[in-house]
Structure formats: C-alpha cells, structure tokens
C-alpha cells in the first residue's frame, strides 16, 4: 500500500495539559494511566497540509508556524504519513455509524501443520468447538468446576509461593490508598513497579513490539488485512470469551504468524480477584486458545495492566506458565498508552490519541531500548486510527522502526511463544527462576 507522504503533516490547536489519572485508573477502561510525554521536535518548514476531518490547516514558512483552525478540543500532533484510504478524523468518533466488516482474506484449514513452528501439532477443527463446554461469555468463571480445581492443584504443585493477601477493590489507586502507598506490593498500576520477570520493552533501540488487546473482534479482520499488506506481524492478547465467538479469526491470526497471548477469560482487574478466581481467568483462556490452535501461549497481559499484590498476580501467572507483558513506562506516571480504547466510549478523541502517539514517539526515539505500546483491536475506532494513522506514520519514520511481535523483539523465535514449542534450554520458563529462587 502507498502512503500519503509529505515532509510533515501537522495538526495543532490549544496546548493540552499534561495529565495523569492513576487515581481513577479503573474508571476509564478500568483504567489506563494516561500521561502525555514530551513532544518531538517541530517538523521541517515549508509545507501546508490539511488533515482530513480535522478542520485545521497549518502552514510553516521559514520556521514560522501559522495556524488557522475551527473550534476544536485542545490537541496538537504531527504525522509524516497517513493511509490514503484512512477514515477521516472527523468520522472516528464515539457514535460513528458502523461500517461493514471485512471478511477474512483467508481461513485456516483444519489439520494444517504450522510449518513456521517446528514441533507444533496440526490445527484443530474450530467448527467442533462447543461453547457449552466453557464458562458464560464475558463473566467471571466459577471456581468450583473440575477444570479449575485441577488448575488450582497444579499451581500448588509447582512449588511457587502464592501470597494469600487481601484483594484490592475496584476504583484504582484512589480507592486503595494504603495498597498504593505500600511499595512492597509492587503494584504496577500505582507507581509502575516492575519485576525482572515482567516484559516492558524490547532490548534493541528503535524496535517496536507491536501489540493489540481485547480481540478477536468484528474488526480484527480489517487490521489483519492492513498488517498483511505491510508485511507486519503483531502480538495479539486475546480474551478467552471472544475466542469462543471468533475462533476462525484466531486461527487466521496464528497461521499468519502473529503471536497469540493470554488476556484472561472475561477481562477483569486481576488484583481485585481471589487467588482461585485469577487461576480460573487464566486457565480458561489458556484452555480455549489451545483448543482452537493446538498450542498454549506462554505470555499474558493483565487487563488494565493491573498486576501487583506482593507479586500475587505475578506469582500465579508464572506458576501457570505465563510471563507478564506490560507496556513501556518511562516514569512512575508516564506510560506508552495511546488511550485508543476510550474513543469508543467518548472520553477520548482521536485527535487526543494521535497526540498521545506523537508523545510516545518523542520518547521512544531517544530511549536506549526498544518499546511496547498499548493498543486495541476490539473497536472499529481503534482499528481505524491504527491502520489509517498510527501505523502509516510509524512506517514512514526515519530512521525506521523495526516492528515485530513481542517474542521476536525479545530476540526469540516465534516457537518460543508457546509452551509446547518453546526451547526450554535457550528460553527457560519464568517458573524455573521462581522455584529455584
């Protein structure tokens, strides 16, 4: 696909206050810490461009910036490329009319062997999946089923010590002031504490570990089409309930050599759950993915980045063979979260998301490591901003980014993304260190 290119595409309006809302982080997408980092340098002079749907024209002449704009929310950002078929910014709004979804360009054939994963089993027949064999969709699974009772015992048998402490309550940092202030809890949501087992970045500068959360969805096929056009691969953190609804999409993602990882069964805030409830969320998600693909992911992302509790959630994840993957944080309150999720609900505009993206780039290009960004493929708006603006801008960046799934940005093979095919000698599971330590 060709991009619309110019030395720079610029949109500007009133300055936005830098803000963080860790205290109400469960109130918006339950909820992401939203921080605006420093902007990159202004674009080169001598260009005049109007971005579709923005109502804003920016002219730069000999370093002087002149802005003519219609009234709009406060935002400012620059893009070096956009997709010529992008949905206009003015149309990417909370109440936009849903467009027809794109059919999958290809569907996987049951029994096909994924040759890109040495040792992987043949692809199961997704048509044989019986939803009645699984918990209710988008609801917390019960903890007294035979499956969950077995998983609870399996966790005990690992020897990993699971702290049995009081769960947090909904409401984020503000509603859990004592827990947020207790540094021994290592609560990522409130202060950004990480452990050596957490993946938060790629080791090589200018490497981007591309991730999308909360699918599969009706619009994942649109994203896959664009990724295929650009020969890009991503990590998809999938919700077990949605795997039940879109098994063919998951198989297409997997056979397209995208990485599949766990994002729980019903998308709860894990620190608010009991140990048994966490095990049920992760266990059912692992199971349905294996039932559809034949392999089990060994990475997970906690919904809302909610992981902590004296390593309680971490310990359970690791005991279940799942390494936590977050997104990059450059300070206790500044994370690489585009906030694209909140366009759908109306609490964030697409212009705000693109300003967030510009600020992420401004920091990513000056880091001594690569980075991971939080984005989503659940809603039409999140896919539209990704394929129309964020990805084209990243692909046009100079110097170029190297965009990979998380497992490959960590200099591992795709086979190392799954329990059944992982090379335990070159990529020891995190549980090895947890038990020996």
N, C-alpha and C positions, 0 to 999 in steps of 0.2 A: 504494500500500500504506500502511496505517496503522501507526504505531509505538506500542509501549507507552511511554508518557511519564510521567515524574514529575519533580519538581524535580531529583532526582538519584537514581540507582541506585548503591549503594556496596557494594563487597566489600572486606573487609580481613582481614589476618592479620599474621603476624610481618613486620617490615621486611625487605626484600631488600637485600643488599649490592650496592652499585653495582660493576659488574664490566666489564672489557673483556678480550677474549681475542684480541687481534691476533696473538699468537704462535702460536696453534693455529687461525688463521682458516681453514685449509684442512681442518681435522679435522671441522668441523660445517658441512654444506652447502658444504664446501671453501673457506672458511667465512666467514660474515659476521662483521664486527666487531660485537660485542654490547655495547652500553653503555646504561645506564639514566640518562636525564636527569632533571632536577628536576621534581617533580610540580606540577600546578597547584594553585590554592587549594582548600581543602575545600569540599564542596557546601553549599548552603543548609540550615539546620536545619529540623527539624520533619517529617522523613519516615522511614518504616520500610519497608524493602523486603527481600525475599529474592530473590536471583538464582537462577534455576532451575539446579540441578545444582551449586551452589557449596557448599552446606552451611553457609552463613554468613548471619546476619542482622545488620543494622546499624541502630541507632536513633540519630537525632540530635535532641536536645531542647534548645532554647535554647543552642545552641553546644556542648553536651556530647556527646561521642561514646561510646556504649556498644556493645561488640562481644560477641556470643555466637557461637562458632564451633566446629565439629567439627575434629579434627586435619586439617591440610592443608598442602601446601607453602607456603612463605612467598611472599606476594604481596599487593598492595593496588592497587585501581583503582576508579574511579567511571565510570558510564555515564549519560548523560542520556536515552538511548532505546535500546531493543532491538527487534528484529523479533519480533512476536508469534508467528511460526511458527519462531523460531530453534530449532535443535537445542540441548538443554540442555548447559550447560558440562560436566557430568559425563560426557557421552557423546562429547565431542570429545577423543578420546584416541588414542594410537598404534595400539592394537589394535581400534579400533572396527569393528563389522560394516558392510561397505559397503552403502549403500542403492542402490536403483535410480536410475540416472541419468535426468535429464530429457531427452526428445527436444528437438532444436532447435525453437523456436517457428516458425521459417520457414527455408527453404533457398533459396539463391540460384539463379536461372535462368540457365544458360549463355547468353551473348550479350547479357545485360542491360547497358546502359550506365550506369555510376555517375554520375548527373546531379549529384551533390554534388561531383564532381571534374572541373572543366572540362578537357577535353582528354584525359581518361583513356580507354583502349581498352575495348572490350566485355569482359565477364567470360569467361575461358576455360572450357572444359568440364572440370571436375575429374575426371570419370569417365575421361578419356583419359590421366590421369597413370599412368606406368609405373614402379613402384618399382625395377625392374631397371635403369633408366637412371640411378640415383643411387647414392651410396655406401651401404654397410651402415648400418642404423639404429643410432644411439647409439654409433657407433665413429668414431674419427678418420679422415677421408678420406685416401686415398693422395695423394701429392704429384706423381705422375708421369703422371696422366691428361691427356689432351689439354686438357680444360677448365681444370685447374689450371695447366698450363704456360702457357696463354694468359693466365690471370689474373696469373700472376707477371710475364709480359712487359708486361701492361697497367699494372701497378704501376710497373715500371721506366720505362715511357714517360711517366708523369705528371711525372717530374722531382722528385717528393718524395723527400727523402733518408731512407732507412730504415737506422737504425743496425744494424750486424751485430754484436751483442754476445751474450754467453753467456746462455742462458735460465736462469730460476730453477729450483729443484727443488720438488717437492711437499712441503708441510709449513709453508708460510706464512712469516711473519716470523722465527720462531724457527729455522727450518731454513735461512734465507738472511740471516744476521745482517749480513754485510758489505753486501749489497744493500739491506737495510732501513735501514742507517745512512748510506748514500750518498744525500745529498739531491739530487744531480744527476740521479738516476734518476727522480725524481718518481713514486714508487710509491704509488698511491692506497691500496692495501691496508695499507701500513705507514707511517702518518703522515698520510695524507689529502691528499697533494699533488695539485693540480688545475692544468690549463692553461686558457687563455681559450677553447679550443675545447670544453672539457667543459661539458655542461649538468648542473647540480646543483640548480637551484632554478627557481622561477617568479619573474619580476621584480616582480609585484604582491603586496603583503601579503594574506594570507587566501586566496590562490589555491593550490589543491592540484592538482599534476599527477599524476593517478591512473594507476598502472602496475601491471601484473601480469606475472610472468615464468614461463617454462618450459612453457607450453602450446603448442598446444592439447592438451586432455586430455579424459578422460571427463566431468569435472566443469565444464568451461568453459561448457557449456550452462546449468548451474544459475546460474552467475554472470551470464551474459548475460541470463537471464530477469529477475533482480533489477535489473540495470542498466537494462533496458528499462522496468521498472515505475517506476523513479525518474527516468527520462529522463537518465541519466548516461552519459557517454562516457569511454572509457579508452584508454590506450596499452597494447598487448599486445606484449611482447618474446617472440617465438616461436622455438622451437628447430626447425631445419630437419627433423630426423628426425621430429618429431611432426607437422609439416605434412604429411609423406607419409602419416601414419596418420590424420589428421583434416582432409583438405582441405575438406570441406563446412563444417566448423566455422570454418575460417579465412575462407572466403568469406562466411559469415554475419556474422562479426565485421567484416569490411571493408565489406560492404554496409550494415551497421548503423551506419556512420560512426564506428567505432572506429579508432584509429590502429594500424597494424601496423609493427613494427620488428624488427630482427635481434637474435638471441641465440645465434648460432653454429649449427653443424650438430649437434655431439654434446655440447655443454656442458662443455668443458674449462677449466682455468685457463690463460688465454692466455699469460701470461708464462712458462709452462713449455714453450712450444712454439717451434719454429724459425720463422723468417720465412715459409717456404714452407707450414708447417703452419697458421699463422694465416691466410694467404691462402686456403687450402683450406677452412677452417672458415667463414670469412665468405663466400667465393664461392659455395659450395654452398647456404648458407642464403639468400643473395640470389636465386640462380637458382630454387630451388624456390618461393619466395614469388612471384616474377614469373610462373613457370609456372602457378600457381594463381590469381593475382589479375590479372595483366597489367601490374602496376606493381612498381617496386622501391623498398623503403624507403631513406631516406637517414639514418636514425638506427640506432644499435646500443647494446646494453648488454653489457659484458663479463661473463660468468658470474663470480659471486662478487665483482664489482667489481674484478677482477684486471686492472689496466691500469698500465703503467709503462715501465720499461726505457729510460731516456733518451728517452722518447716513442716507443719502438719500436712497441709495440702501437697507440698513438695514431696514429703516422705511417702505419702500414699501413691502419688503419681509414679515415683521412681520404683516403689515396690511392685507396681503394676506394669513395669517395663516402659514407662513413658517419661521422656525428658521434657521439661517445661521449656517452651519457646515464647518469649515475650516480644516486645518491640523496643527499639533503641531509645534510651533515656540519656540525656546529656547533663541533667541536673536532677535534684530531688523532685522538681516540679515541671520539668520540660521533657516531653516525650515526642516521638515521631508518630503521632496520631493525626491523620488527616481530618478526623471527625466527619467523614463522609456518611457514616451511618445515620447521622441526625438530620440530613437533608430531608429524608422521607417524612420525618415527624414534624418538620418545620422549625426546629430550634437552631438549625444552622443553614446558611445559604450556600449555594455552590460557589459563589464568589469568596465566601469565608474559607471554604475548603481549599480553593486554589491559592489563597493567601497562605494558609497553613502549609500547603505543599511547597510554596516558594521558600518559606522559612525553614522547612525541613532541608531543602536543597542547600540553602545558605550555610547550614551547619554540616551537612553530610560531606560537602566537598572540601571541608577543612579538617576533617577527622583523620586520625591515624589508623582508622579501621574502616571496614565497610559498615553497612547499616541495614536495619529491617524496619519497614513501615507498616502501620496498621491500616488496612483497607478491607472492604467487604464486597461480596458478590450476591448479597441477599436481595437488594432492591434494584429496581430499574435505574434510579438516580445514581446509585453508587457505580453501576457498570457504565452508565453514560459518561460520568466525569472521568472514570478511569480510561476508557477507550477513546474518548474524544479529546481529552486534555492532558491528564497526568502522564500516561504512557507515551504519547507522541512527544511531549515536552522532554521527558527523560531520554528518549531515543535520539533526540536532536542535540542533546547536551554535548559540549566539547570542553574538556576531554570527555570521552564516552564513559558511560557506566557499563559494567558487566552485570547483567541481570540474570539471576539464577534462582532455582528453588533453594530453600534454606539448607537442606542437606548438602547440596553441591557448593553453595557459597562457603560452607564449612570445610571445603576440600575433601569431601567424602563422595563415594559413589552413590547412585540412586538406590542400589541394593541395600545400602546401609540405613535406609529409611524405614525398613520393615523388619520385624522380629525374626521372621522365618528366613530371610536372606542376608541379614546383617553379618558382616565379618567380625565376630566377637574378639578376634585377636588384634585386628587393627583399629577397631572401634568398640572398645569394651563398653557394655551397657552401664549406665549410671549406677545401677543397683550394685555393681561389683565394688565400687568405692564406698557406697553406703553401708554395705555389710562388713567390708574389711576395716572400714574406719570406725 
